[in-house]
Amino acid sequence: MWRYSRVWDVELKLRPAFLGGVMQGSGNKPPGLVPNKFMYMVKDLNRLAQYFDVPLQAPSDPFEAMFKKGSLSAMRFVAAVQDKQVEQVSRELWRRIWSEDKDITEPASLSEAAMTAGLSASEIEELLTLSTSKQIKDKLKSTTQEALDHGAFGFPLFVCHINGKAEMFFGSDRAHGLLHW
């Protein structure tokens, strides 16, 4: 979305939410648990990676990465990050898991991603502490609930405020349609 925000006259705010909470709260099933959806997703992700020239390497054990380890600690860490740094840290965490088959759940992994994103050691230490606080846990729960309240059932999700009304769009393939509205 950042590439579009630079071209279109839009204000973009990234608001981290927890995918597992959205899936559970909406009654949706992850693509990995629906065989046909999983097979399609793998093929489609590879096509998109080629089209956008994004290096993609699925985790060597997708079940462990997505369901055993999950992303809760990573999302709490991202929720602790403020403003524009959210984009850089999010990109680094994505790169770690989807391009390098690296962990995104352990403090050392979060630190390495944040360091690569340009945060200082002192900022990272503060964020690691903050990410385990009730304040950040509640913040992530709140943004996850807000996503559900908008009708979320997965990500990416865009909530656009058009003429004072919130409109939800789901999927990266809907980004181009946002300009129409």
C-alpha positions as CSV (number, residue, x, y, z in Angstrom):
1,M,0.0,0.0,0.0
2,W,2.9,2.4,0.6
3,R,3.6,2.4,-3.1
4,Y,0.1,3.6,-3.8
5,S,0.1,6.2,-1.0
6,R,3.0,8.0,-2.7
7,V,1.0,8.2,-6.0
8,W,-2.5,8.8,-4.7
9,D,-3.6,11.5,-2.3
10,V,-4.2,9.2,0.6
11,E,-3.2,9.1,4.3
12,L,-2.1,5.6,5.1
13,K,-2.0,4.3,8.7
14,L,-0.8,0.8,9.3
15,R,-2.6,-0.8,12.3
16,P,-1.2,-4.2,13.3
17,A,-3.9,-6.8,14.2
18,F,-3.6,-10.5,15.0
19,L,-4.5,-12.8,12.1
20,G,-5.2,-15.7,14.4
21,G,-7.7,-13.6,16.4
22,V,-9.4,-12.5,13.2
23,M,-9.6,-16.1,11.9
24,Q,-11.1,-17.4,15.1
25,G,-13.4,-14.4,15.6
26,S,-14.8,-14.6,12.1
27,G,-15.1,-18.4,12.0
28,N,-12.7,-18.5,9.0
29,K,-10.2,-21.3,8.4
30,P,-6.6,-20.7,7.5
31,P,-5.8,-21.7,3.9
32,G,-3.4,-24.3,5.2
33,L,-6.3,-26.2,6.7
34,V,-8.3,-26.3,3.5
35,P,-6.4,-28.5,1.0
36,N,-7.7,-26.9,-2.2
37,K,-7.2,-23.4,-0.8
38,F,-3.7,-24.3,0.3
39,M,-2.7,-25.7,-3.0
40,Y,-4.0,-22.6,-4.8
41,M,-2.4,-20.2,-2.3
42,V,1.0,-21.8,-2.8
43,K,0.7,-21.5,-6.6
44,D,-0.7,-18.0,-6.4
45,L,2.0,-16.8,-4.0
46,N,4.7,-18.0,-6.4
47,R,3.1,-16.3,-9.3
48,L,2.8,-13.0,-7.4
49,A,6.4,-13.3,-6.2
50,Q,7.5,-13.6,-9.7
51,Y,5.3,-10.8,-11.0
52,F,6.4,-8.4,-8.3
53,D,10.0,-9.6,-8.2
54,V,9.8,-10.4,-4.5
55,P,12.0,-13.2,-3.2
56,L,9.8,-15.9,-1.7
57,Q,10.8,-19.0,0.1
58,A,8.1,-20.6,2.2
59,P,9.1,-21.8,5.6
60,S,10.6,-25.3,5.6
61,D,8.0,-26.4,8.0
62,P,4.9,-24.2,7.3
63,F,2.8,-25.9,9.9
64,E,5.3,-25.2,12.7
65,A,5.9,-21.6,11.5
66,M,2.2,-20.7,11.1
67,F,0.4,-22.9,13.7
68,K,2.8,-23.9,16.4
69,K,4.9,-20.8,16.6
70,G,2.5,-18.4,15.0
71,S,2.9,-14.7,14.9
72,L,1.5,-13.4,18.1
73,S,4.8,-12.3,19.6
74,A,5.8,-10.6,16.3
75,M,2.5,-8.8,16.1
76,R,2.8,-7.6,19.7
77,F,6.3,-6.3,18.8
78,V,4.9,-4.5,15.7
79,A,2.1,-3.1,17.8
80,A,4.7,-1.6,20.2
81,V,6.4,0.1,17.2
82,Q,5.1,3.5,16.4
83,D,4.2,5.3,13.2
84,K,6.3,4.9,10.1
85,Q,8.7,2.4,11.7
86,V,5.8,-0.1,11.6
87,E,6.3,-0.4,7.8
88,Q,10.1,-1.1,8.1
89,V,9.8,-3.5,11.0
90,S,6.9,-5.3,9.3
91,R,8.8,-5.7,6.1
92,E,11.8,-7.1,7.9
93,L,9.7,-9.6,9.8
94,W,8.0,-10.6,6.5
95,R,11.3,-11.0,4.8
96,R,12.7,-13.2,7.7
97,I,9.8,-15.7,7.5
98,W,8.9,-15.6,3.8
99,S,12.2,-15.1,2.1
100,E,14.8,-16.5,4.6
101,D,12.9,-19.2,6.5
102,K,13.9,-17.6,9.8
103,D,12.1,-17.3,13.1
104,I,9.9,-14.3,13.9
105,T,8.9,-15.3,17.5
106,E,12.0,-15.1,19.7
107,P,13.3,-11.9,21.1
108,A,16.6,-12.3,19.3
109,S,14.8,-12.6,16.0
110,L,12.6,-9.6,16.7
111,S,15.7,-7.7,17.7
112,E,17.6,-8.6,14.5
113,A,14.6,-7.6,12.3
114,A,14.3,-4.3,14.1
115,M,18.0,-3.6,13.9
116,T,17.9,-4.2,10.1
117,A,14.9,-1.9,10.0
118,G,17.0,0.9,11.5
119,L,16.1,0.9,15.2
120,S,18.7,1.4,17.8
121,A,19.6,-1.2,20.4
122,S,18.1,0.9,23.2
123,E,14.8,1.4,21.2
124,I,14.7,-2.4,20.5
125,E,15.2,-3.2,24.2
126,E,12.4,-0.8,25.1
127,L,10.1,-2.3,22.5
128,L,10.8,-5.8,23.6
129,T,9.8,-4.9,27.1
130,L,6.8,-2.9,25.9
131,S,5.6,-5.8,23.6
132,T,5.0,-8.0,26.6
133,S,3.0,-5.4,28.6
134,K,-0.7,-5.4,29.2
135,Q,-0.9,-2.0,27.4
136,I,0.4,-3.5,24.1
137,K,-1.6,-6.8,24.5
138,D,-4.7,-4.7,24.9
139,K,-3.8,-2.5,22.0
140,L,-3.4,-5.5,19.7
141,K,-6.7,-7.1,21.0
142,S,-8.4,-3.7,20.3
143,T,-7.2,-3.4,16.7
144,T,-8.0,-7.0,16.1
145,Q,-11.6,-6.4,17.4
146,E,-11.9,-3.3,15.3
147,A,-10.9,-5.3,12.2
148,L,-13.6,-7.9,13.1
149,D,-16.1,-5.1,13.7
150,H,-15.4,-3.9,10.1
151,G,-16.2,-7.4,8.9
152,A,-12.6,-8.8,8.7
153,F,-12.1,-12.5,7.9
154,G,-8.4,-12.4,7.0
155,F,-5.7,-10.1,5.7
156,P,-4.7,-7.9,4.0
157,L,-7.6,-5.7,5.0
158,F,-8.0,-2.1,4.1
159,V,-10.5,0.2,5.9
160,C,-11.0,3.4,3.9
161,H,-12.9,6.3,5.2
162,I,-14.9,7.6,2.2
163,N,-17.3,10.6,2.7
164,G,-17.3,9.9,6.5
165,K,-18.2,6.2,6.1
166,A,-15.8,3.3,6.7
167,E,-15.6,0.9,3.8
168,M,-13.7,-2.5,4.0
169,F,-11.7,-4.0,1.2
170,F,-10.1,-7.4,1.5
171,G,-7.1,-8.7,-0.5
172,S,-4.0,-7.3,-2.1
173,D,-5.8,-7.6,-5.5
174,R,-8.3,-4.9,-4.3
175,A,-5.8,-2.2,-3.8
176,H,-6.2,-0.8,-7.3
177,G,-10.0,-0.5,-6.7
178,L,-9.4,1.8,-3.7
179,L,-8.6,4.6,-6.2
180,H,-12.1,4.3,-7.7
181,W,-13.8,4.9,-4.4
